[in-house]
């Protein structure tokens, strides 16, 4: 399967049958709101959609289970699968084709299973993050942006930020070689001089206009701050991708220092919109999905 990767067309497929089966493969995903987002949006279109969680933690498995899970999904007639940590990069060589965006990023969060059984990888994380940022901070200064995290989500956001017009993107990761590899790819795709790595987060933030946090730090199961709070300044906007909890320690510290912020809900909804459209061929109502997401988060907090 993984030896003949070709670029997949970016177009949204034609609408499918009146019912659909999709799912999410990842670890520790029981609290995900994605199933409810997809199922509720499908209901508005008259589509019966079931969204199945496939949690590697529940089965005590890891990325080595991916080949079998993909075969099973194809056999059972799944329309597609969302892919999350720790599988976004490990799934790539198992697919038959990649969209241009997924190929550039080297990470997949959405697999469409076509009628002929081909597995086509897409990445809606970058476009989802961009949608969320523009919705929350439409006037954000992009002249110099710092990205924390060079993994699958970080890679997607890096490409999206440069496509949005970021003048300079500074990438920091605890694994310095990972940041360097991402920067090399960004320079290859977007041109030299627009991205660089910095192993010192405080140095990276000096003179920056915005900060994007793209690591799991701050999640319920991984509490904490991804950087010292003293690094935050009132003139710095902060974009978070963690949405459990929605008000992460990073966002709380940023608000306390007067920073404009975009919470992780924007990316969660934005990527779901893109995935839903690829799975179903239907045009999602992004504002409706965002409203549903906010209601669900409110219910979780009650």
N, C-alpha and C positions, 0 to 999 in steps of 0.2 A: 504493500500500500504506500509506504513512505518514499519509494524510490522515484516516482514520477510526478513530483509536485509541479503543477502548472498554475498560472494565474487564473483566477476565477473571475467571471464577469461581476461587476459591482452592482448591476441592476437588481432590484427587488424582484423575487419570483412572482409568478402569477398566483392569485388566490387559490388556496387548496380546498379540500373537502370541508364539509360542515362540522367536522370534529378533528381534533389534533391532539397528539401526545408529544410532550416535550419534557425536558428535565435539566437538572443542574448536577454536574459532577464536581466535587470538592471535598475538603476536610473541614469538619466543624461547622456545618452549614444549616443546622436545624433552626436557627432563628432568622434565616433569610426571609425577606419580604417579597422576593422576586416571584415565587409561585402565585401569591395573591395579586400582585401587579398584573401579571400575564393573564390570569384567569378572569379577573374583573374586566380588563380591557377587551378580552375576547367576548365576554358576555354582551358588551355594548355593540359588538358587530354581529351578534347572532351566531357566534362560533362556540361550540362546546370544546373547551380546551382543558386538558388535565396536565398539571405541571408536577413532575415527580422529583423529589430530592434523592440524590444518590450520594450518600455521605460516607466517605472513606473511613472516617473515625468510627462510625457505627459498625463497620465490617472489619475493622482493624487491618486495613489495607493501605497501600500507597500508590504512587504513580504506575507501578508495575501492573496494576489492575486495569489500566486504561485500554489496552488492546481488546481484552475480553468484554469490557463494558461497551466499547464502540460496536463490536460485533453483535452483542445482545440488543443494543438499541436499534441497529439496522434490521435485525431479524424481527423485532417486535413492532416495527412500523413507526418508530419515532420520526417526527418531522424535523427534530433538531435537538441540540444540547447546548446549554450554557456551560462554560468551563471556568472554574475559579481556582484559587490557591489550593494545592501546589501544582496544578496541572497545566497552566496556561502555556508554558514553553514545552513541557514534556509531550503534549499532544501533537505538536506540529509535525514531526516526522511520521505520524501515524495516519495522516490525512492524504486524500487524493489530489487536492487542489487548495490554493490559498488565494484570497483576494490580494490586491496590490498592497492594501494597508496592513494586513496581517503579515504578509511577506516582509515588508519593511521593518515591522516591529519584532518579528521573530516570536510573536505570542498570539494566541487565539483565545477569545472568550466566547465565541459563538460558532457552533458547527451545524451547518445545514445538511440534512440527509436528503439528497435529491431522490426523485422517483426511481432513477436507475441504480440507486444505492451508493452513488458517489458521496464521499464525505468532504465537504467544502468548508474550509476555515475562514472565519471573518474576525475582525476585532472592532467592537463598538465601544471599547473603553475610552479611546481618545476622543471620538466625536461626542460621547456621553459626557466626559469631563468638560469639553469645550462648551457644550450646551448649558451645563450647570453653572460654569463660570460666567458666561455671558448673561444668563438669567439673573444671577445674584449680584454680579459686579460688572455691569455693562461698560463702565468707564475705566476699568482696571488698566493701569499703566503696564505695558508689556516690554518696556525698553530693556529691563534686566530682571530675569526671573530665576530664582533658585529652586531646584527640584531635589527633594530628599527621597531617595529610593530609586534604584536602577533596575528593578525587577520587571516582571511582566506589565504591571499597571504603570510603573514609572516610565517604561519604554513607550507605551501607548500615549501617555500624557506628554512626553518629551516631543514626539513627532507632532502631536496636536498643537502644542504651544508654539512650535516653530511655524506650523501652517497658519496659525492665528496671527502671526506677525511678531513674535517675540524677537527683539533685537539680539539679545544674548541670553543663552540658557546655561546656567552653571549647575552641574550635576554633582551631588554628594551622595555617597553610599558608604556604609561602614566597611564594605569590601571594595577597596579602592580600585582593584582591577576590573570589577564589574562596572563601575562608573566610567572607567577609561574605555572599555569595550563599547558601551552605549554611545559615548561621545564620538568614537571613531565612526560608528554607523551613522550617527546624526550628521556628521560632517560629510560623509559620503553621499547621503541622500539630499541634504539641504544646503551644502556648501561649507567650505572652510571658514572658520572665524565666528560662526554663529553659536557654537557650543564648546564648552570646556569643562573639565573635571576639577574639583577642588576637594582635597581630603580634610580641610579644616572648615567646619560649618560656620563658625563665627566669621572667618575671613571671607567665605563665600557670600555671606549676607551683607557684608559691608558695601553700601551703595546700591543694594538691590531694591527693586520696587515691589516685588511680590515673592511669596513663598508657597510652593505646592508640596504638600506632604503626601507621599505615595508609598508608605510602609505600613505594616499591620500594627505598629505601636499605637496604643490608645484604645484598641478594641477591648471589649469586656474581658476576653481571655488573655489579653496581652497589655495590661494597663501600664500607663506611664507617659512620659513626654519624649518625643523624638529628638529634642534639642533643649539646651538650657533656656529657661524662660527669659533670661537676661538678653538673649539674642533678638528678641522681638522689640519692634519700635512702632510708634503710632503711625508713621508714614508707610508702613509695610502692610500690604494686603495678604491674607492667608487663606489658602484653599486646601480643604481637607478631603480625603477620600473615604476615611472611616465613617460609617454611619451607625454602628452599634458600639457605643452610644452615639447619638446624633451630636450631642454637646461634649466633645472629647476634651480631655485636659488641655490639649493644644489650643483648641478654640476658646476655651474658658480663659486661658492665659492671654491669648491674643486680644479678646474683647476687653479684658481688664486693662490692657495697655493701649486701648484705643484703636486697634487695627480693624479695618474692614475685613469681613470674613465671608467665605462661601462654605457651607457645610457639605458633608459627604453625600447628603441626599440628592444633590443635583446630579452627580455622576451616576449614582445608583439608578435614578430614573432615566437619565439620558441613555445609558447603555441598554437599559431594558426596552426603551422605545425602539432602538435600532435592531435589537435581537428579535423583538416581536414582529417587526415588519419583515425581517428575513425569514422567520419561521412560517409566517402566515400569508405573506403577500398583501396584507392589509395595511392601510395607513393609520398609524396610532395617533391618538390625541394626546400629545405630550403634556399639556396643561391638566387634562383630566387625570392622567397617570400620576402626575406630581401631586395633585390634590388628594388622590387616594393614598399615595405614599405617606403624606403628612398626617392623614387621619389614622393610618395604621400605626405610625410611630407614636402618635398621641395615645392610642389605645394601649400600646405596650408600656407607656409610662404611667398609666392610671393604676 
